[in-house]
């Protein structure tokens, strides 16, 4: 079975298909090696509210591997889509990914959104909010 015949591909929404086409083009230009794509360039397929759930959906369905870093994403090809055998599994994964929202950060799939303020900021500077992912502090 090819990727386009797989249940993972069949359940993709149009925004995720546009993003996959764009990412495949970038990966082909880089001879299949993982590429770093700035968030600004992802705006080609639509606004942030469109591409963030789409990239998360592509990652959860196993069509691409995604790592998010500060203002960019590292994207590589994946064969994990072969492990999703039925349309029901694919629809469940797609719905869960879209409900979760944005793309995973450094491979983390769950956030503990501790919305506290980092207290070591200097007076007069803007306070920074902290978030953790698997016990790591993200600023």
Secondary structure, DSSP 4 states (H G I P E B T S, - for coil): --GGGSHHHHT--HHHHHHHHHHHHHHHHTTTS-EEEEHHHHGGGS-HHHHHHHHHHHHHTTSEEEEEETTEEEEEE--GGGG--SHHHHHHHHHHHHHH-SPPBTTB---B---PBPTTPPTTSPP-B-EEETTEEE-
